[in-house]
């Protein structure tokens, strides 16, 4: 499972790092810690008896594919068993969408993964970050912190996203999509 984000304290709590926030919550809930390894931070846990590797790439967003490809090969994980958690400008703040495949939707992290793996056939959980920014200010917006009004909703939906991942792994993607897509 891959959480997309940018490494570094200056990006903590930003919209673009919601993927990191979701995998951090999964690791914390399981009582495991991330260790810094090649091309990213890794945590390992079991969900309903299934071994799960959590990855937070340290390659910055636009080079995420390099870390993802390395860890898929290193851990011998089939592409069909990967799910990527990412932010999505096209969805309202806190909205969750699980998809089994799809385009990058203009997201540089997904674009890097698609190009590196030469495939779009992997699952993703898209977390809505909204699009309330002036023309030409998209980069500033995605790298900005949540507003005071959004924080409670984002915290609740981050928890819901972690639950969706748990159900995705234990009950399958169709069940998770039916229960958690909003």
N, C-alpha and C positions, 0 to 999 in steps of 0.2 A: 504494500500500500504506500503510495507516494503522496505526500503533502507538498504542494508547491508554495514557494515563498522565496524571499531573499535572505541570505545569512547576514547577521550583524544586528546589534542592539538597536540601531537607528530605524530598523524596519519592524521591530516588535510592535504588535498592536495596530499595524496598518491593514488596510483593506486587501492589499496584494498578498498578505501573509496569512490569510484565513486557512489555507491548506496546512500550514505549520501548526496553527492553533488547534485544528481538529485532531491531527496525529499526536500532538502534545497531550491533549485531553485523553485520548485512548491509552497512551503510555502511562499517564498519571493514574488513570482509573485501574490499570492492571498492576500498578506498583513497580513498573520498570522504568529504567532511565535510558536516555540516548547516549551513545558513545560516538565520538568523532572518529570516523574511519575514512577510507578512500572515497573522495568525491561527495561525502555527505555524512550526516549523523544517522545512526541506525539504532533501532530498538527492536527487540524480539519478544513476542508474547504469544499466548495461545488464546484463541477464541473458540469456545465450544469444541475443544480438542484439536483444532486446526492451527498449525504453526503459521504465524503472521509476522512478516518483516515490515517494519515501518521505516520509511526513508524520508529524510529532509535533505534534498540536494544542497550542497554548499557552492554550487556553480553559478549562482545567480539565475534569475528566471529564464533569460533568453538562451541559456546553455543547459537547461534541465535535462534534455535528451541524453547528454553525455553520461550523467550520473545514473539515470534510469536504465540506460542500455547496459552499463557496467554491472549494476546490481542484479538486473534480470539474468545476465549471463553468470555472474558469480554465484548466485543462489540457485541457479537452474530453475527459474520460475517461468512457466509458460505465459505468454502475453495475455492469454485468456484469463489468467488468475490475477491480473493487475488491475487496481483501481486507483485513479488519480483524483485528488481533492484539489479543486482550484476555485479561484474567484471568477465571477461572471458579471460583467457590466450590463448585460442584456436582461438580467433578472432583478426584481425589486430586492431591496435589502432584506436578507434573511431567508429568501426563498431558496428551496433545495430542489435540485433536479438530478436524478441519477439516470445516466444514459449508458448503453452498452457499447456505443461507438459514436463517432461524429467528427465534425470539422473542428478546427482550432478556434473558430469564432473570433479570430483576431487576437487571440491570447498568445503572447510570445512563448510562454512555457509550453503550452500544448503544441504550438508550431514546432518548437525545437524537438519535442518528443516524437511528433509525427514524422518529421524529416529524418531524424536519427534512426527510428525503428522502421521507416518506410511503411507505416501502417497507421490507420486510425481505428483499428479494431481492438480497442481496449476500453474498459469501463471508466467512467468518470463521475464524480459527484461535483456538480457545479453549485457553488454557494453565491447567491445574489449579493452584489455590493452596491446596486443602484447605479444611476448615471447622472446624478445631479451636479454637473460641472459645466462651466462655460466652454464654448468652442475653443479647441486648441489646448485645453488644460487637463486632458485625460491622464497623462503621466503623473501630474501633480495630485490628481484625485485618487488614483489607485495607490499611491504611496502615502496618502494622508491617513491620519488616525480616524477612528469612528467618532461620530459626534456624541455628545452627552445623551442626546435623545435616542441614539441607536444602540448604545452599549448594552442595555438590558436585553433587547431583542437579539442582538448578536450573540450574547452569552447563552441565551436559551437555545438559539438555533445551532450554535456550535455543539452544544450537548446533544441536540436532536440529530445532528450530522454524525456524531460519533455513534449514536444508537443505530442510525441507518446503516453505517458500515458494519457494525456488529451483526445486524440482521442480514445484511447482504452476504456476509461470510457464512453465517449459520443456516439461513433459510433460503438463500439464493437471491439473485438480482431481481427477478420478477416480483417476488414478495416484497422486497425492499422498495422497489419503485412504486408498487401499489400502496404501501403503507406510508411512505415518506415524501414522495414528490408532492410539492404544493405550488 
